[in-house]
Amino acid sequence: MVQLHQKKSEERQLLAEQAMIYISALPWAVKKPRGLSDDEPIHTSWRYLGPNCLSGSIQNDLLELLRHQLAGRSDMAKTYRVEGTRITEKLLEVYCNRDNIQYTEDQSLGWLRMLANDLIKNQATLVTVQNLTNVTGSPHWVPLALAADEYTLLFGDSLGDEIPEELRKAYTWWMAQHNVIKSAKSENHTLTKIEADNLITVNPLPIASQVDGHACGILANNALHHLIEPHRSALNSGSTGDVIKERLQLFNLLSSNIIRRVSNQIITKPI
């Protein structure tokens, strides 16, 4: 591993040494344990350790780890709802077929209705990441945060692009199904209702600018952590060195989690 021998950052060197220990300890041939996003083989984690784009499985693992982290803190658990990549994928699918479905009655969409009702009732914020392959044709990860009660969608793009219109319309349509409508002051300063099909307000979600073709997933994950806990999770600078450090930190975090879960399964497994 190159980072073991670089002299510019003692912190990166230490993280690389820890990563080497995990590489030796991980049961690479088996599937990921329960508690992560899926049961893909552990060896798919190799994507962390080099200039590689992160897979959907890895991004979902990172979201799952974030969910576990927030679940242990009542204040955070009340404020945020962490969802995997399927949420936006499903919203886009439903929006594209909206004329042929009964959203309020389709049993397969019950989880979407429950999530929307939860966000609205508890004034919670949905956080997730999405790959834009099926939207723009670009295999690019972006972070999203929906504050339903404020009719606002936070969107970040490490390449500096604006939110794709189809993505914005899909979230607008979803909120409209739950009678979430935007309010604004009219010229005579009285509150008036604006029609529910008005586009949801999009505000920028702070995210580092990437300087390569493969750091988008790392930076998207960092942007969500910074949004939730800005004082604990600094915004990544986007520099090559800082992205490498973030990769190593995430690999070590996931590896530690896997080893702990595998060990627990062995201990609790009936003889």
Beta strands, then each sheet from edge to edge (+ up, - down):
strand 1: 80-82
strand 2: 125-131
strand 3: 141-147
strand 4: 152-155
strand 5: 183-185
strand 6: 191-193
strand 7: 201-204
sheet 1: 1+ 2+ 3- 4+ 7+
sheet 2: 5+ 6-
end
